[in-house]
Amino acid sequence: MVSFVKRILHVLKLMHREKACALTVVEIEELENIFALLLLGSFVGFPSPPTFLAVELMPFLEKEMNALYRRAEDEGDMLAEMCGILGID
């Protein structure tokens, strides 16, 4: 009986640890998104930080810039597709 309770407590401990790790990963991703938005916010209308500060912090955005580049490379030109459908030259 004692070993059964120990196993249950061990499983509960592992589940709690796994959930805490998953939440930490999600929080880190959200903080990275907020950081990118703070530095590149001028694209969506937020005031941009001073240029010298943004330039110094840009190396920390390497992961986000690579993801942005991949998305831009994979996407088609929607305006060209719409013009083609409408027959605009």
N, C-alpha and C positions, 0 to 999 in steps of 0.2 A: 504494500500500500504506500509506503514511504517513497519507494523508487518511482511509483506511478505519479505521485504528486511532484517529485523532483523533475520528472520528464515533462510534465505539464508546465511547470514553472520555467523550465529551460526553453520550451517551445514559445511560451509567451514572451520571454526575454528576447529571443531571436526575432519574433514578429515585431516587437516594439522597436528593436534596433533597426530592422529593415525599413520600417515605416519612417523612423526619424531620419535615416540616410536618404530615403526617397524625397522627403520634404526638404531636406537641406539642398539636394541637387536642384529641385524646382526653384527654391529661393535663390540659389546662385545664378541660375539662368535668367530669372526675372531681374536680378540686380545688374547682370550684364546688359540686358535689354534697356534698362533705365539709364545705365551709363552711356550706351550708344545713343540713346535719345537725347541725353543732355549735350553730348558733343555734336551730334548731327541734327539737332532739333530745328535748325534754321530751314531744313527742307520741308518741315511740316508747320512752320510758323512760330516756333518757340524762339525766344531770344538766344542767340548763340553766345558761347563763352568768349572771353578775350582770345584773340588769335594765338598769342604766344602760349597760352595755357592749352588750347586745343591741339596745337602742334606737338607740344610735349607729351600729351596724353594719347595721341594717335597710335603709337605702337601697341598700346593695350587693346586696340580695336581690331587687331589682325584677324581674329576668328570671325568677327561680325562682318568685316570687309570681304573676307573670302566667301562667306555665305551670301552676301549681297551680290558679289560678282557671279557666283554660280547661278543664282536665281535669275539675274539679268541675262546670262548667257543661255539659259534653258528656255526662257520665255520667248514667245513669238512677238512680232510687232503688231499689236492689236489695232492700232490706227490704220496700218496698211491693210490688214484683213478687212476691217470695216469699209475702207474706201474701195477695196476690190469687190466686196459684196454689193455695195451701192453703185458701182460702175463709175466712180470718180477717178479721173486721170490726173 
